């Protein structure tokens, strides 16, 4: 048995007992002190283990030998210190146990070997011999009597319980998806003034990227150009955009670049004589970051911020005099809602 081998090894490692043979008087007894955290406050189990190893040993409040066992939590188990304080001095043993139960068994074995190694070894051998005795073979069970087979019957069960509801938040789909979005906002440009914009977007969405086609409309804005003269300006654009999209849980952080083209149209208003509409081409590059929050796999709320740099220089003139010009750099901020399709 492994415990017997362990006891013999421990007895040889610990060396001779700290107490002389004539000092082990069981009627004098020992005073046992157990110092351990609440999760291993099991001093009574240690006394039971000692009684199994040394049946004649008595545990008293005023025993001749003071035995102290202290347990402290350590990495991977318990750090155990066992001290036996007798008239010959203090005998101290230290070891580490993987659990509270192992610490109790090992402490009992250390104390018993230190007090009376011979009796301890005999007790271990008795336990070993008792456990090695073969168990009696069970009596054979009588052969069962076979009952006549019942006549086959047909049972029909109709399930009335409704199916389980689908989970509220299914796992997010992977692979390619399509997205339809509507965005609105405004900024500075295309002319050297503020403007608004409405965009529709069709996107192809991957795990860490997005490519999209966009179409936009610039709502009309009336510009005062002096001397009671006014020009109404509107426009349209189409463009393509590509984005790298890092993700963290339901948040996405797209960094996008794209190109767009369209036209800006100006219409003089009365009292300008002989008004004539004019249209200027618009071609520009745009670059900027964004933020998207996807609380559901099929829904996302997003923000975009972009710098817009036109490739053309144009404007509008009245009476051979330029009154409105394209801005060299524009800024655009958008917010929108996207529906994502599998």
Secondary structure as the mmCIF struct_conf table of DSSP 4:
data_model
#
loop_
_struct_conf.conf_type_id
_struct_conf.id
_struct_conf.beg_label_comp_id
_struct_conf.beg_label_asym_id
_struct_conf.beg_label_seq_id
_struct_conf.end_label_comp_id
_struct_conf.end_label_asym_id
_struct_conf.end_label_seq_id
HELX_RH_AL_P HELX_RH_AL_P1 UNK A 2 UNK A 14
BEND BEND1 UNK A 16 UNK A 16
BEND BEND2 UNK A 18 UNK A 19
HELX_RH_3T_P HELX_RH_3T_P1 UNK A 21 UNK A 23
TURN_TY1_P TURN_TY1_P1 UNK A 26 UNK A 28
STRN STRN1 UNK A 30 UNK A 35
HELX_RH_3T_P HELX_RH_3T_P2 UNK A 38 UNK A 40
HELX_RH_AL_P HELX_RH_AL_P2 UNK A 43 UNK A 53
TURN_TY1_P TURN_TY1_P2 UNK A 55 UNK A 56
STRN STRN2 UNK A 59 UNK A 59
TURN_TY1_P TURN_TY1_P3 UNK A 61 UNK A 62
BEND BEND3 UNK A 64 UNK A 64
STRN STRN3 UNK A 65 UNK A 74
TURN_TY1_P TURN_TY1_P4 UNK A 75 UNK A 76
STRN STRN4 UNK A 77 UNK A 86
TURN_TY1_P TURN_TY1_P5 UNK A 87 UNK A 88
STRN STRN5 UNK A 89 UNK A 97
BEND BEND4 UNK A 98 UNK A 99
HELX_RH_AL_P HELX_RH_AL_P3 UNK A 100 UNK A 132
BEND BEND5 UNK A 133 UNK A 133
HELX_LH_PP_P HELX_LH_PP_P1 UNK A 134 UNK A 152
BEND BEND6 UNK A 161 UNK A 161
HELX_LH_PP_P HELX_LH_PP_P2 UNK A 162 UNK A 167
BEND BEND7 UNK A 168 UNK A 169
HELX_LH_PP_P HELX_LH_PP_P3 UNK A 170 UNK A 173
BEND BEND8 UNK A 175 UNK A 175
STRN STRN6 UNK A 177 UNK A 188
BEND BEND9 UNK A 190 UNK A 190
STRN STRN7 UNK A 191 UNK A 191
BEND BEND10 UNK A 192 UNK A 193
STRN STRN8 UNK A 194 UNK A 205
BEND BEND11 UNK A 207 UNK A 208
STRN STRN9 UNK A 209 UNK A 224
BEND BEND12 UNK A 226 UNK A 226
TURN_TY1_P TURN_TY1_P6 UNK A 227 UNK A 228
STRN STRN10 UNK A 230 UNK A 248
TURN_TY1_P TURN_TY1_P7 UNK A 249 UNK A 250
STRN STRN11 UNK A 251 UNK A 268
TURN_TY1_P TURN_TY1_P8 UNK A 270 UNK A 271
BEND BEND13 UNK A 272 UNK A 272
TURN_TY1_P TURN_TY1_P9 UNK A 273 UNK A 274
STRN STRN12 UNK A 278 UNK A 296
TURN_TY1_P TURN_TY1_P10 UNK A 297 UNK A 298
STRN STRN13 UNK A 299 UNK A 310
BEND BEND14 UNK A 311 UNK A 311
STRN STRN14 UNK A 315 UNK A 318
TURN_TY1_P TURN_TY1_P11 UNK A 319 UNK A 320
STRN STRN15 UNK A 321 UNK A 325
STRN STRN16 UNK A 326 UNK A 326
BEND BEND15 UNK A 328 UNK A 329
STRN STRN17 UNK A 330 UNK A 341
#
